[in-house]
Structures are given as structure tokens and as C-alpha cells.
Amino acid sequence: MTLKIIHKNSTSAGTPPEAGDIDLGEIAINAADAILYIKDVNGDIQEVRSNFKQPEAGATKRTIDSKLQDVVSVKDFGATGSGIASDQEAFQAALNTGKSVYVPRGIYVIDSNIAFTADGQVLYGEGNQSIIKTTKEFTSIILIDGLNGIAIRNLKIDAFDANTKPGIYVYNGSSGVDVENVYFYGGSQRVYLGVCDHIRVTGCTFDTTGYGVIQKEGTASSFGIVSNCIARNASLDFVELNCNLDEKEVPLIPAARNWIIANNQFSGSQGYPTPGTENRFIGITEVENVT
């Protein structure tokens, strides 16, 4: 069947032809935005869009727009990854969708907080080629506030040289947070824990950092795992779990409890034990059931 192509006289994008502008079997083109239109058998005007279909049995057709919306990238919102301009607003806009967010290869400058906004979100990249870089000190880089099922995977977080503020701050009852295969370079308090539970830090590298994983004093973290990580040249504790102490150094509840720290490599700092310092492999104070 041969279709006749006609042109709609319009210079306004997004304006489809009227029902009388096109007949069945004809294609209309809006010259302003190059969108094609046809009239279906019911007389309705439809945009012509390519479809996508998985090759496996049982798959159904979808529009290309629908397929592309499955993945949210920080570049969808204007992130450049140039290592120069701030990409903070693009990151936050992407996280505001409530979907998981992909960070392509590049160096992304973050100069203010970014925060997860929905349960189940994942922020992920391509390992050490997807770099979140801070250029100044601010409160925290990544906030996880009262959310469940959050994951941060396959990224590098490159801290400003003098940054002593938290890299990833998990607090306000957050639960089920995974930090996996993240390369932390520089800074301190890289994974900072408030009131939270079921935390896993696995397969991460802490290079030339201060504290690696640390619980904020006066808060409770529980059911955590730090495993298969590498700590190089830590200037402060690689892992510190504690509770608060009163003026007589009597522990105040709550305390960290039910933690496993296993199969980690540690080099370039003092060995365990080194009482009375902040330069330990593990520092624990009045905790419960830590292995």
C-alpha cells in the first residue's frame, strides 16, 4: 500500500493536524517538529512513533518513549560529567523522579547535598569511571532520610581534600541500605550512620580517608555488615561503632548492636589493637553482639 504524504502548514511545535486536514491513507508532517501523523480507521489523528519489542516469546510492543523511560540518567536532566560545571541540580532532579538513577561515565561535580526521595531507589554507575566529585565542604554528599531498600552501587566518590563531612549519611530510621562496590577517595566519615538498621557495606574501597564506616554518637545502628572491603591509609578508624557516654563516661542507650565485620583488608595505618587512638582498624564502645 502506498501512502500519500502531505504537509501541514504549521510553524507551531506540538500541534497535530485537524481531522479535516488528512484523509485515511495519508501522512501529515508538522514542519515545526517533524512529527508524523496519520488518521486511523476511526477517524482519530495519531502520532506515528516507532515501536520496541523484546525478541522473547510473550513480549508486547511498546513505544520507544515508553522503553526509554525505564531508565533515568542524570544526563536526562542536564548533567554534563565534565568535571567543571556543577551537576548537583541535575542529580537531584533525577532522584526526584522516584526512580533508580544511572550515572554514565564522567566526572560529576556536586557542590551541595543530593537526597534520595523514594523507597527502593538505586544510584548506580560504571564503577571507577562514574565519579561524583566534591569541590568544597558541605553538610553531606548523599542523604538517605527515613527510606527503605536504597542502594548505591558501582560509583567513585572523590572528596574535596579538606572535606570532613559525611559522604553517605543514613539516618531517621532508614532500613535496608546497600553500599556496594563504591570507591571512596579522600574525606572522612564516608558512610555515616544515624538511627538505621540492616545496613550492608560490601566490596568497597576506602582510600586515604579518615573514618570509613562510623556510627554517629547517641544514635542506634543495628543489623549491619561490613565485608570484603579494602581500607588503605586510613587516618582514623576504618569502622567505628559506639554509643554516647555521659560526663562520667557511662554508656547511654542506645548502642550499636548485631553487627558483622568480616573479610576486610586493611593496610597503611596502625594495626589492631591501638587503644586510646582514633587510628584503629575497628573502634567499638559499649556495643552489643558485634562479631
Buried (B, 14 or more C-beta within 10 A) or exposed (E): EEEEEBEBEBEEEEEBBEEEBBEEEBBBBBEEEEBEBBBEEEEEBEEEEEEBEEEEEEEEEBEEEEBEEEEBBBBBBEBBBEBEBBBBBBBBBBBBBEBBBBBBEBBBBBBBBBBBBBBBBBBBBBBBBBBBBBBEEBEBBBBBBBBBBBBBBBBBBBBBEEBEBBBBBBBBBBBBBBBBBBBBBBBBBBBBBBBBBBBBBBBBBBBBBBBBBBBBEBBBBBBBBBBBBBBBEBEBBBBBBBBBBEEEEEBEEBBBBBBBBEEBEBEEBEEEEBEEEEBBBBBBBBBBEBE
